[in-house]
Amino acid sequence: MSKKVFIGLVDIASFIDDWGEGFGLNKIKTLKGSIGYQAPIQNSKLDFIIQKTQDKVGYFKPGRISIRVKPWWNKKVKNYYFKKAVKECDTFLFIWCSFESNFSDYKYLKEKGKKIITVLVGDEVRWEPAMRQEFLGHKLPIIEYENYNYSATALNNKLEFLRIAEKYSDVILSQPNAMQLSIKPYYNLHIPIIAKDYVEKKEQRIKPIIVHAPTSIGKGTKHIEPIIEKLKNEGFDFEYRRIENVPRDEALKIYQNADIIIDQLLAPGGGKLAYECLAIGK
C-alpha cells in the first residue's frame, strides 16, 4: 500500500489544505475530512464532512422515524469514515480532535501500527488559569476570554486529551502559549501557508486602508478600536475596515488591497493572518 496520510478533523485556519499541499509536494497522498461543517473563513477541499453525511437522511424529524434513532445513525456514519481512514491511511494527522470524543481511537490506531501526528492549536488544551499564571510571570498581556468554562470537567477534558496525545503520538506540534499543562516535549508549530496562493503587493496609498479581522474576543479588538478612534480624532487620514465571517477567498482579496493589517495582539506569536499578510508584502 502506498503511503497515505489522513488529515482532520477540524479545519482550523484552513490547515487541512495547507498540510495536504505539503504532503502532496512530497508525493504523499492524503485523505482529508472534517467532523462538522466549515466556517466561511475556512475553505479546505475535503474528501468528506461527517456531519454533512449524517444530515443527508431526513427521516429523523418529528412524526417520522423516531428521533431516538439518530444517535445510532450518527455513530454509524462516523465509524464508516473512521474505518475508511484506517483502511487507506498509515499516518493520522489530528487537528483539534480525533474521531472519538474520549480519544480511544488513539490507542486503537497504535495497536494497528499507525503513526500519529497531533497538531495542538490552542484552546483544546490551553487552561486559562495556568496560562494566566505563566503570562503574568513574564509580564505579558493576558489572552481574553468570554464565558470561559472554569469547571473541573473542562480541565479534566483538556488533561485527558493532552495526556492521551502525549502517550500515543509519534509527533506533537504546538506552541508555548498553549502548553502550560504539558509534561512531554513537543515540536514548535510553525503555521503553514501555501506560498504560491499569495500574490505580493507592496504599493501603499497616501490614505492607507487598515484592516483588522478578529475571530474571537482574544484577538484584542477592544484595545485596537479605541486607538483607531483616537488617531482619527487627532486628524490622521485613513480608512479602517473590520471584517468578520467573510469567505476566505474574499478575505484574501481584502487583505491584498489593504496597506496595514492588524493581527492578534494578545497571543505571543503571529496567527495565520500574520503569515498570510507577510506573504503578500503587508
Secondary structure as UniProt FT lines:
FT   STRAND          4..9
FT   HELIX           12..14
FT   HELIX           15..25
FT   TURN            26..27
FT   STRAND          29..34
FT   TURN            40..41
FT   STRAND          48..49
FT   HELIX           50..54
FT   TURN            55..56
FT   TURN            62..63
FT   HELIX           67..69
FT   HELIX           70..88
FT   STRAND          91..95
FT   TURN            101..102
FT   HELIX           104..111
FT   TURN            112..113
FT   STRAND          115..119
FT   TURN            123..125
FT   HELIX           128..137
FT   TURN            138..139
FT   HELIX           152..168
FT   STRAND          171..174
FT   HELIX           176..178
FT   TURN            180..181
FT   STRAND          187..188
FT   HELIX           195..197
FT   STRAND          209..212
FT   HELIX           217..219
FT   HELIX           221..233
FT   TURN            234..235
FT   STRAND          239..242
FT   HELIX           248..257
FT   STRAND          260..262
FT   HELIX           272..279
FT   TURN            280..281
//
